[in-house]
């Protein structure tokens, strides 16, 4: 269930926004949108990734209206330059109840992009079951983005080298696992050393 600040939920707006995102995902301006260092982008989703809450900072930077975001899949923001294996890792991690941190490149409604350092945690109900997810995103350190971007580019190339999308995802996931193992750190250590 999601309710906008006005108390009106427009499921049709979310569906149209999702369709718009899919139809226009290839349109990229190359323009990076920045947000203030003290700002925190906040969203909540259900267990399927459907947005149930978006704060004003999220609404502003995404260039979607609140009604377009609420009820839409969080993947509405997926930038085509972001490797899918990172999202698989993220979803696999939070689905078992573990928090995760990740650098993510997002796409705005109008084809701009912005980087975030995301902290995603499961929301647990009274019976201990996961009822959704909560994500806080902050401005990432530019040096960390400069170090993670080449890794993401190489993972994306692995994904795109396969005609079968699932095979590409499998291979890029293995490439990510191999890269992390090669650092001698676990994923969390790696993220915090960038």
PyMOL commands that set and color helices and strands:
alter all, ss='L'
color gray80, all
select helices_A, chain A and resi 11-23+56-62+66-69+74-77+84-95+142-160+165-183+187-193
alter helices_A, ss='H'
color red, helices_A
select strands_A, chain A and resi 41-45+51-54+100-107+113-124+130-138
alter strands_A, ss='S'
color yellow, strands_A
deselect
rebuild
show_as cartoon
